[in-house]
Amino acid sequence: MNPMLSAEISRRKFIGQCCAGVGTLGLLSALAQMRLIGALADSSLPAAATPGQPDYRALVCLFLAGGNDANNLVVPLDAATYAAYARGRGALALPRDRLLGLTPRQSDGRGFGLHPSTPELRDLFAGGRLAILANVGTLVAPTTKAQFQGKSVPLPNALFSHNDQQVQWQASLSDSKLFTTGWGGRLADLTEALNENNTISMSISLAGQNSFQVGRQVTQYAVSPNGVIQPNATGGNLGAIRSKARRELLGTDDESLFKTAFAGLTTVAVTDSALLSSILTQEIPFKAEFPKSNLGLQLRMIARLAAVAPRLGLRRQIFFARIGGWDLHDHQVVAGAAATGAHAKLLADVSQSLGAFAQATAELGISDQVTTFTASDFGRTWTTNGDGSDHGWGSHHLIMGGAVRGGDIYGKMPDFALNGPDDTGRGRWIPTTSVDEYSATLATWFGVKPTDLPLILPNLGRFAQPNLGFMA
């Protein structure tokens, strides 16, 4: 029988037996398994990986934990809008003459600049390798101010809560209180069959456990910014003795299914750690100098892991990095010097680290194959509480890579008027672009067909733009 026909028959049989009465998320695991049956027979998928073929792709999620004040990342620069900015932001306002001006390919008539601590981001934007997505956030459905005030459309659960909004951003399910998978995990489940070797997980976290990479089939694999996380007591003579004893224990049969599964997972973790550690002991294949910060080390390790993907048989990888400290209710600026302070230091770290990462991927020849994007709990209030800002909603985000249609601002900037059409109070902007649309654009570049996007983003059909156009 034709393998493609066989795969389609198997798919239909599965759906006929299992789909009735089961929610979308409940199908994800089984549909991902169907990819194992049909993916390699699907003529639309890339050919098997061989050296030199440009079929490797990686997504890097950079999470700014705590809620970045993007109102001071991308700042109005034209005279009229800057005047409104200065009035609204008060002590948080950045000096206009310190802003790093942008020249986007398209404009709504307003000028914008970046925070003065981000020259690397400005240069990436000017070079066409960085795009800005304006006013994006969690949404259950498109929402206007009148609908928000009248409560005529459902709103995201626990809208201004750190924990809830972090999970909703990473899960892309703003109307559910039960999150069993993240959208990165669902993406991995759906595309895992593209990889030749699953010895090392395609989902690697440099920042510990996260919601974004939780899948049903693909398990996130944690790596330290300084190297592989080794099991305890593996060094020296005593470590060797303990390792031998552990291997013997894990290899014994046990009547308990739970104990057997645990032993299997532990054995895999030990084997994976040894394999990856042996690879990463080799010479670093790029010269880019990263900051010595935790974020710099995370991105440096991601570049190293992307470099060895062909040796691991991986044609798709999903990475997660995190930098905290953005919940700046106070000490956001230094009194009398708004361009300095805690926020300026965080943005400088992000700018320098992303600049080095861009250089490293260029040296490796994979700039077009690695896309980095930012996410965060929410934006922050336009108004200040004195020397900080409070929890907001819509925010601006960055997308970087050789495949990014950079040098432009996508989406729609807010009106920037207090009590205006986009303001729910204190300058908490109603998002005009949903996390679902943002995620779908990235997933499409990663190789997901439009017809498969709802498997990853079940609420996508509620929004008008499944592709925002910022990826080539």
C-alpha distance (Angstrom), angle and dihedral (degrees) to the residues before:
residue distance angle dihedral
M1 . . .
N2 3.80 . .
P3 3.84 105.8 .
M4 3.80 93.0 -136.7
L5 3.81 90.8 51.2
S6 3.79 90.3 46.5
A7 3.80 91.0 51.7
E8 3.80 91.5 49.5
I9 3.82 92.3 49.0
S10 3.80 89.7 50.0
R11 3.79 90.5 49.0
R12 3.82 92.6 50.4
K13 3.80 92.0 46.5
F14 3.80 90.8 51.3
I15 3.80 93.4 48.4
G16 3.80 91.5 46.9
Q17 3.79 92.0 52.9
C18 3.77 101.1 39.1
C19 3.79 113.2 22.4
A20 3.76 100.8 73.5
G21 3.78 111.4 102.6
V22 3.80 94.9 -3.4
G23 3.82 121.2 120.1
T24 3.78 122.2 -121.8
L25 3.78 94.4 -103.5
G26 3.78 91.3 50.3
L27 3.79 89.2 59.8
L28 3.78 96.4 53.2
S29 3.78 96.8 84.0
A30 3.78 94.3 48.7
L31 3.79 94.0 42.5
A32 3.77 89.2 51.5
Q33 3.80 88.2 54.2
M34 3.80 89.0 52.0
R35 3.78 87.6 59.7
L36 3.78 86.9 63.9
I37 3.80 87.9 59.1
G38 3.76 99.0 41.4
A39 3.79 110.7 20.1
L40 3.78 98.8 84.4
A41 3.79 90.1 48.1
D42 3.80 91.7 51.8
S43 3.79 108.0 104.9
S44 3.80 91.3 -155.6
L45 3.80 92.9 66.2
P46 3.82 120.9 91.6
A47 3.78 119.0 -93.8
A48 3.79 120.2 -99.9
A49 3.78 113.4 -67.1
T50 3.79 116.9 -95.4
P51 3.80 128.7 168.8
G52 3.78 111.4 -76.8
Q53 3.80 96.7 18.5
P54 3.82 112.0 127.8
D55 3.82 94.4 -138.1
Y56 3.80 98.7 110.4
R57 3.80 116.7 106.4
A58 3.78 131.9 176.9
L59 3.79 133.3 -175.6
V60 3.80 119.5 -153.9
C61 3.80 116.5 -163.1
L62 3.80 111.2 -159.0
F63 3.80 107.8 -166.1
L64 3.81 118.2 -159.0
A65 3.80 97.9 -155.9
G66 3.79 117.0 -150.9
G67 3.79 100.9 33.4
N68 3.78 119.5 -70.5
D69 3.81 117.5 -126.4
A70 3.80 94.5 -127.3
N71 3.80 89.1 173.4
N72 3.81 84.3 79.7
L73 3.80 95.1 39.3
V74 3.81 94.7 60.0
V75 3.79 109.8 26.9
P76 3.85 131.5 -175.6
L77 3.79 109.8 -106.2
D78 3.82 106.1 -179.8
A79 3.80 113.6 96.3
A80 3.80 99.5 -111.6
T81 3.79 97.8 45.0
Y82 3.80 92.9 40.5
A83 3.81 89.3 55.2
A84 3.82 89.3 55.2
Y85 3.81 88.9 46.5
A86 3.81 92.7 52.0
R87 3.82 91.9 48.9
G88 3.78 93.6 47.2
R89 3.80 98.5 43.1
G90 3.79 98.0 42.6
A91 3.81 110.3 176.1
L92 3.82 90.7 9.6
A93 3.82 94.3 60.5
L94 3.80 114.6 118.3
P95 3.82 118.7 -136.5
R96 3.78 109.1 -95.6
D97 3.80 93.5 -136.3
R98 3.81 90.8 56.4
L99 3.81 95.9 56.2
L100 3.81 119.1 109.3
G101 3.79 103.6 -125.0
L102 3.80 121.5 -131.7
T103 3.78 128.1 -152.8
P104 3.82 105.6 -158.2
R105 3.78 118.6 -166.8
Q106 3.79 89.5 -122.4
S107 3.78 127.6 32.6
D108 3.79 138.9 -169.1
G109 3.80 88.6 -148.8
R110 3.79 95.1 -90.1
G111 3.79 123.5 103.9
F112 3.79 123.7 -133.5
G113 3.77 138.0 -166.9
L114 3.78 137.6 -173.5
H115 3.79 129.1 -115.7
P116 3.84 109.8 -80.9
S117 3.83 90.4 -118.0
T118 3.82 92.4 66.5
P119 3.83 109.3 70.5
E120 3.82 91.3 140.0
L121 3.81 90.2 56.9
R122 3.80 90.5 47.7
D123 3.81 90.5 52.5
L124 3.82 92.5 47.3
F125 3.81 89.7 50.3
A126 3.80 91.8 49.2
G127 3.81 89.8 47.9
G128 3.81 92.5 54.0
R129 3.81 95.8 -112.5
L130 3.80 98.5 105.5
A131 3.80 130.5 57.7
I132 3.79 130.9 -174.5
L133 3.80 122.5 -139.1
A134 3.78 110.4 -156.6
N135 3.80 128.6 -140.7
V136 3.79 100.9 -10.3
G137 3.79 123.8 161.8
T138 3.78 148.5 137.2
L139 3.80 113.9 -53.4
V140 3.79 134.3 167.1
A141 3.81 90.2 -160.8
P142 3.82 136.0 -14.1
T143 3.81 106.0 -65.1
T144 3.80 134.0 -161.1
K145 3.78 126.4 -165.5
A146 3.81 91.1 -106.9
Q147 3.80 90.5 51.9
F148 3.80 91.0 47.1
Q149 3.80 92.4 51.0
G150 3.79 93.4 43.0
K151 3.80 92.9 44.2
S152 3.77 87.8 -133.1
V153 3.81 94.4 141.3
P154 3.81 127.8 46.3
L155 3.79 114.9 -99.4
P156 3.81 130.2 -151.8
N157 3.77 113.8 -82.0
A158 3.82 115.7 -99.5
L159 3.78 90.3 0.1
F160 3.82 100.0 -166.1
S161 3.81 98.9 32.5
H162 3.81 116.6 116.5
N163 3.79 97.6 -144.2
D164 3.78 95.7 43.2
Q165 3.78 95.5 45.8
Q166 3.79 93.4 46.1
V167 3.79 89.7 54.7
Q168 3.81 93.1 43.9
W169 3.79 91.6 51.6
Q170 3.79 90.6 49.8
A171 3.80 95.3 41.8
S172 3.83 98.1 38.0
L173 3.81 89.8 -143.1
S174 3.79 107.2 114.4
D175 3.80 97.7 168.0
S176 3.78 98.3 54.7
K177 3.78 130.6 82.5
L178 3.79 92.5 -165.8
F179 3.79 115.2 71.5
T180 3.76 117.1 -178.2
T181 3.82 98.5 160.7
G182 3.79 139.6 21.0
W183 3.78 124.0 -129.7
G184 3.80 90.6 -112.8
G185 3.80 89.1 52.9
R186 3.80 92.0 49.5
L187 3.80 88.9 48.2
A188 3.81 89.7 52.8
D189 3.81 92.1 48.0
L190 3.79 90.4 53.2
T191 3.81 97.0 46.1
E192 3.81 102.7 33.2
A193 3.80 91.2 102.8
L194 3.80 89.4 67.4
N195 3.80 89.0 70.9
E196 3.79 119.5 86.3
N197 3.78 95.5 -153.1
N198 3.79 127.4 34.8
T199 3.81 95.9 -176.6
I200 3.81 88.8 110.6
S201 3.79 115.4 38.2
M202 3.79 116.8 -109.7
S203 3.84 87.8 -137.3
I204 3.79 110.1 73.5
S205 3.80 124.7 175.4
L206 3.79 122.5 -159.5
A207 3.81 90.9 -174.7
G208 3.79 105.1 51.5
Q209 3.77 126.4 -107.2
N210 3.80 117.6 -2.8
S211 3.80 139.0 170.9
F212 3.81 94.9 -127.2
Q213 3.82 95.8 70.8
V214 3.82 99.2 40.2
G215 3.81 107.0 124.3
R216 3.76 136.3 164.1
Q217 3.81 96.8 -124.2
V218 3.79 105.1 17.5
T219 3.80 116.7 62.7
Q220 3.79 119.8 -153.5
Y221 3.78 113.9 -115.0
A222 3.80 118.7 -147.8
V223 3.79 121.4 -139.7
S224 3.78 124.7 179.0
P225 3.82 118.5 -123.0
N226 3.81 85.0 -118.4
G227 3.79 97.4 48.2
V228 3.77 145.6 -68.5
I229 3.80 116.6 -18.0
Q230 3.78 103.3 -119.9
P231 3.82 123.4 -152.8
N232 3.81 113.7 -103.2
A233 3.79 120.7 -85.0
T234 3.79 100.1 14.5
G235 3.80 98.3 130.7
G236 3.80 131.5 83.7
N237 3.79 128.9 6.2
L238 3.79 93.9 -55.4
G239 3.81 89.9 49.3
A240 3.79 91.1 51.6
I241 3.81 91.1 51.3
R242 3.80 91.9 48.5
S243 3.80 91.9 46.1
K244 3.82 90.6 52.6
A245 3.80 91.2 48.9
R246 3.80 91.4 48.1
R247 3.82 92.3 51.0
E248 3.78 90.2 51.8
L249 3.80 92.5 48.6
L250 3.77 93.5 46.9
G251 3.78 90.7 49.0
T252 3.80 95.3 56.4
D253 3.79 121.0 100.2
D254 3.79 117.0 -109.9
E255 3.78 130.5 -169.0
S256 3.81 91.0 -140.1
L257 3.81 114.6 90.7
F258 3.80 89.9 -156.9
K259 3.81 93.1 52.6
T260 3.80 91.4 46.0
A261 3.82 91.6 50.8
F262 3.81 91.0 47.3
A263 3.79 90.9 50.1
G264 3.79 90.7 50.5
L265 3.79 93.4 50.3
T266 3.79 92.4 46.0
T267 3.80 91.6 50.0
V268 3.81 90.5 50.5
A269 3.81 91.1 49.0
V270 3.81 91.7 51.8
T271 3.81 92.4 47.2
D272 3.81 93.7 45.7
S273 3.79 92.1 48.8
A274 3.80 91.8 52.4
L275 3.81 93.2 47.2
L276 3.78 96.3 47.6
S277 3.79 92.8 41.9
S278 3.81 91.0 55.4
I279 3.80 90.5 52.1
L280 3.81 95.4 46.7
T281 3.80 93.0 52.4
Q282 3.79 88.5 73.5
E283 3.79 124.6 94.5
I284 3.80 116.7 -66.7
P285 3.83 106.5 -108.2
F286 3.83 98.3 -143.6
K287 3.80 138.2 55.5
A288 3.81 100.2 -146.6
E289 3.79 112.5 131.6
F290 3.80 112.6 -133.6
P291 3.81 125.5 -162.5
K292 3.80 113.4 -98.4
S293 3.80 89.5 -122.5
N294 3.78 121.7 115.4
L295 3.80 90.1 -105.6
G296 3.79 91.9 49.2
L297 3.80 90.1 52.3
Q298 3.82 91.7 47.1
L299 3.80 92.7 53.9
R300 3.80 91.7 42.7
M301 3.80 89.6 56.2
I302 3.81 91.4 46.6
A303 3.81 89.1 54.7
R304 3.81 89.5 51.2
L305 3.80 91.9 48.7
A306 3.79 92.1 48.5
A307 3.79 89.2 50.5
V308 3.82 92.4 58.7
A309 3.82 96.0 42.7
P310 3.83 93.2 106.7
R311 3.81 90.4 55.3
L312 3.79 89.0 52.4
G313 3.81 93.0 48.7
L314 3.81 91.6 -116.5
R315 3.78 120.5 147.2
R316 3.80 94.6 166.3
Q317 3.81 126.8 41.7
I318 3.80 133.6 172.9
F319 3.81 118.5 -160.6
F320 3.79 131.9 -170.4
A321 3.80 126.0 -157.3
R322 3.78 128.9 171.8
I323 3.79 138.5 -163.5
G324 3.81 118.7 -173.9
G325 3.78 135.1 -164.3
W326 3.81 100.7 80.7
D327 3.82 97.4 119.6
L328 3.79 91.5 99.5
H329 3.78 106.4 170.0
D330 3.78 85.9 150.6
H331 3.81 140.4 9.5
Q332 3.80 89.0 37.0
V333 3.79 89.7 134.3
V334 3.78 135.7 18.5
A335 3.80 112.0 -110.9
G336 3.78 109.9 -97.1
A337 3.82 93.2 7.9
A338 3.80 109.1 70.6
A339 3.80 93.4 173.8
T340 3.81 89.7 65.9
G341 3.78 133.2 56.8
A342 3.79 137.7 77.8
H343 3.80 95.1 -40.8
A344 3.79 92.6 50.6
K345 3.82 90.5 52.5
L346 3.80 92.6 50.1
L347 3.80 92.8 48.2
A348 3.81 91.2 47.5
D349 3.81 89.3 54.1
V350 3.82 91.5 49.8
S351 3.81 92.4 46.4
Q352 3.80 95.6 47.8
S353 3.81 93.4 42.9
L354 3.80 94.0 48.8
G355 3.79 90.3 45.5
A356 3.80 90.7 54.5
F357 3.80 91.6 44.8
A358 3.80 90.7 52.5
Q359 3.80 89.3 51.3
A360 3.81 92.6 48.4
T361 3.81 94.1 50.8
A362 3.81 89.1 48.1
E363 3.82 90.4 52.9
L364 3.80 89.4 49.2
G365 3.80 91.7 49.9
I366 3.81 92.9 -122.5
S367 3.82 101.8 105.4
D368 3.79 91.5 117.6
Q369 3.79 91.2 48.4
V370 3.82 101.2 51.6
T371 3.80 122.0 67.0
T372 3.80 121.3 -174.2
F373 3.79 121.4 -164.4
T374 3.79 133.9 178.5
A375 3.79 128.3 -130.5
S376 3.80 132.2 176.3
D377 3.81 140.5 176.2
F378 3.80 93.4 -98.2
G379 3.80 141.9 -53.9
R380 3.79 122.4 -86.3
T381 3.76 137.1 -115.0
W382 3.80 119.4 -73.6
T383 3.80 89.2 -138.0
T384 3.79 122.1 67.5
N385 3.78 129.6 -124.7
G386 3.79 89.9 -147.8
D387 3.79 107.9 -73.2
G388 3.78 100.0 3.3
S389 3.80 144.3 31.4
D390 3.79 134.5 -114.2
H391 3.80 135.3 -130.4
G392 3.78 114.7 -58.0
W393 3.81 137.1 169.9
G394 3.81 124.9 -130.6
S395 3.81 117.0 48.3
H396 3.82 142.1 174.6
H397 3.80 121.5 -108.8
L398 3.79 140.7 -166.7
I399 3.81 130.2 -126.3
M400 3.80 118.0 -170.1
G401 3.79 134.4 -175.7
G402 3.77 145.9 89.3
A403 3.80 91.9 -87.6
V404 3.82 91.9 52.8
R405 3.80 117.3 105.2
G406 3.76 88.4 -130.7
G407 3.76 133.8 179.7
D408 3.78 92.4 63.7
I409 3.80 143.5 88.6
Y410 3.80 114.8 -125.4
G411 3.77 128.6 -162.4
K412 3.79 122.6 22.2
M413 3.77 126.2 -56.3
P414 3.83 115.2 -134.6
D415 3.77 122.4 -101.4
F416 3.84 88.6 -110.1
A417 3.81 91.2 -143.9
L418 3.78 119.3 128.4
N419 3.81 108.2 -121.3
G420 3.80 86.6 9.1
P421 3.82 127.3 134.5
D422 3.82 94.2 -76.2
D423 3.81 98.6 41.5
T424 3.81 122.5 98.4
G425 3.81 89.5 -179.5
R426 3.81 134.6 -48.7
G427 3.77 90.5 16.7
R428 3.79 97.7 -59.2
W429 3.80 94.8 156.1
I430 3.80 119.6 -142.0
P431 3.82 104.9 -126.6
T432 3.79 114.7 -111.5
T433 3.82 91.7 -167.3
S434 3.80 123.7 48.0
V435 3.78 128.1 -134.6
D436 3.82 85.4 -121.7
E437 3.82 92.4 61.5
Y438 3.80 91.3 44.9
S439 3.80 91.5 50.2
A440 3.80 94.5 44.0
T441 3.80 91.5 55.4
L442 3.80 90.1 53.9
A443 3.81 93.2 44.1
T444 3.81 90.9 51.6
W445 3.80 90.5 54.3
F446 3.82 88.2 48.1
G447 3.80 88.5 61.2
V448 3.81 106.7 -92.7
K449 3.79 115.8 143.2
P450 3.83 117.2 -123.5
T451 3.79 89.2 -116.7
D452 3.81 90.6 56.6
L453 3.81 96.9 47.8
P454 3.85 93.9 91.5
L455 3.81 88.6 60.9
I456 3.80 87.7 64.0
L457 3.80 98.7 30.9
P458 3.82 108.9 29.8
N459 3.84 93.9 -178.7
L460 3.80 95.8 49.6
G461 3.81 93.6 103.3
R462 3.80 90.3 67.8
F463 3.80 91.4 67.8
A464 3.78 131.8 69.9
Q465 3.82 102.8 -135.1
P466 3.80 117.4 53.6
N467 3.81 87.2 166.7
L468 3.81 118.0 41.6
G469 3.79 93.1 -171.9
F470 3.80 100.4 -122.1
M471 3.84 93.6 117.8
A472 3.79 123.9 71.8
